[in-house]
Amino acid sequence: MTFKQSICTLAALLLSACQSHSQPQSQLALLQTVTPSIVAEIGSAVVALKGGTAPTLAHNVFTQSPQLILTQGQSNGGMENTALSALPISTFELQLRSNTCVLYYPKANKFVPLHYATCTPYIDTSK
């Protein structure tokens, strides 16, 4: 390997190390408190990430699990001849990124910061 090739290789390694280090680490999280404004903000974040209309969310969203699974096609009367596997399902995660609570949409690899929410790191106690 020539000196020029060695310098180019070293520069490429340093550049890739800087880029991988500069991306903020994410950690699954839970909400500390849930208020109507936080629920509305999460609904707006879902629309910003996925489109459509804001979903109806439980009053305790993201307090027990860092994941939110939304399905479409469920009527007031239940499933009505529709297999669960045929329903469109969207999964979202509540994450901490650089001490900011965000809603992450893995399917699009996008997230929206939540300005009113306060999160704590999620600790999986099932293991």
C-alpha positions as CSV (number, residue, x, y, z in Angstrom):
1,M,0.0,0.0,0.0
2,T,1.4,3.4,-0.9
3,F,1.6,6.3,1.4
4,K,-1.2,8.1,-0.5
5,Q,-3.5,5.0,-0.2
6,S,-2.7,4.8,3.5
7,I,-3.6,8.4,4.1
8,C,-6.9,8.0,2.2
9,T,-7.8,4.8,4.1
10,L,-7.0,6.5,7.5
11,A,-9.1,9.6,6.5
12,A,-12.0,7.3,5.5
13,L,-11.8,5.5,8.8
14,L,-11.8,8.7,10.8
15,L,-14.7,10.1,8.9
16,S,-16.8,7.0,9.4
17,A,-16.0,7.0,13.1
18,C,-17.0,10.6,13.5
19,Q,-20.3,10.0,11.6
20,S,-21.2,7.0,13.7
21,H,-20.4,8.8,16.9
22,S,-22.3,12.0,16.1
23,Q,-25.7,10.3,15.8
24,P,-27.5,10.4,19.1
25,Q,-28.1,7.2,20.9
26,S,-31.7,6.2,21.5
27,Q,-33.1,4.5,24.5
28,L,-36.7,3.1,25.0
29,A,-38.6,5.2,27.4
30,L,-41.8,5.6,29.4
31,L,-43.8,8.7,30.2
32,Q,-43.5,10.1,33.7
33,T,-46.9,11.7,33.6
34,V,-49.7,11.8,31.1
35,T,-51.9,14.9,30.5
36,P,-54.5,15.6,27.8
37,S,-51.9,18.0,26.2
38,I,-49.3,15.2,26.0
39,V,-51.9,12.7,24.6
40,A,-52.8,15.3,22.0
41,E,-49.1,15.9,21.2
42,I,-48.6,12.2,20.7
43,G,-51.6,12.0,18.4
44,S,-50.2,15.0,16.3
45,A,-46.8,13.3,16.2
46,V,-48.5,10.1,14.8
47,V,-50.1,12.1,12.1
48,A,-46.8,13.9,11.3
49,L,-45.0,10.6,11.0
50,K,-47.6,8.4,9.3
51,G,-50.4,10.7,8.0
52,G,-54.1,10.2,8.3
53,T,-56.1,11.3,11.3
54,A,-55.1,11.4,14.9
55,P,-55.8,8.1,16.7
56,T,-57.8,7.8,19.9
57,L,-55.2,7.1,22.6
58,A,-55.6,5.6,26.1
59,H,-55.2,8.0,29.0
60,N,-52.2,5.9,30.2
61,V,-50.4,5.7,26.8
62,F,-46.7,4.8,27.2
63,T,-46.8,4.4,30.9
64,Q,-46.5,0.6,30.9
65,S,-44.8,-0.1,27.6
66,P,-42.5,1.9,25.3
67,Q,-44.4,0.6,22.3
68,L,-47.7,1.7,20.8
69,I,-49.4,-0.5,18.3
70,L,-52.2,1.0,16.2
71,T,-54.6,-0.9,14.0
72,Q,-57.1,0.3,11.5
73,G,-60.5,-1.2,10.6
74,Q,-61.8,-1.9,14.0
75,S,-65.5,-0.9,14.4
76,N,-67.3,-0.1,17.5
77,G,-68.8,-3.5,17.5
78,G,-65.5,-5.4,17.4
79,M,-63.7,-7.2,14.6
80,E,-66.7,-8.3,12.5
81,N,-65.4,-11.1,10.2
82,T,-61.9,-9.5,9.8
83,A,-58.8,-11.5,10.7
84,L,-56.3,-9.5,12.8
85,S,-53.5,-10.4,10.4
86,A,-55.3,-8.6,7.6
87,L,-55.5,-5.3,9.4
88,P,-52.9,-2.6,8.8
89,I,-50.8,-2.3,11.9
90,S,-48.4,0.5,12.7
91,T,-45.9,0.4,15.6
92,F,-44.4,3.4,17.3
93,E,-41.8,3.7,20.1
94,L,-41.3,6.2,22.8
95,Q,-37.6,7.0,23.0
96,L,-35.1,9.2,24.8
97,R,-32.6,10.8,22.3
98,S,-30.1,13.3,23.8
99,N,-32.4,13.8,26.8
100,T,-35.3,14.6,24.6
101,C,-38.5,12.5,24.5
102,V,-39.4,11.5,20.9
103,L,-42.0,9.4,19.1
104,Y,-40.2,7.1,16.7
105,Y,-41.8,5.4,13.7
106,P,-39.5,2.4,12.8
107,K,-41.2,1.7,9.5
108,A,-40.1,5.1,8.1
109,N,-37.0,5.5,10.4
110,K,-38.3,8.9,11.5
111,F,-39.0,10.6,14.8
112,V,-40.7,13.7,16.1
113,P,-39.6,15.4,19.3
114,L,-42.3,15.7,22.0
115,H,-42.0,19.1,23.7
116,Y,-44.5,18.6,26.6
117,A,-43.6,15.0,27.5
118,T,-41.1,14.0,30.2
119,C,-39.6,10.5,29.8
120,T,-37.7,8.1,31.9
121,P,-35.6,5.3,30.5
122,Y,-37.4,2.0,30.1
123,I,-36.0,-0.9,32.1
124,D,-37.2,-4.3,30.9
125,T,-38.0,-6.3,34.1
126,S,-39.2,-9.4,32.2
127,K,-35.7,-10.8,31.8
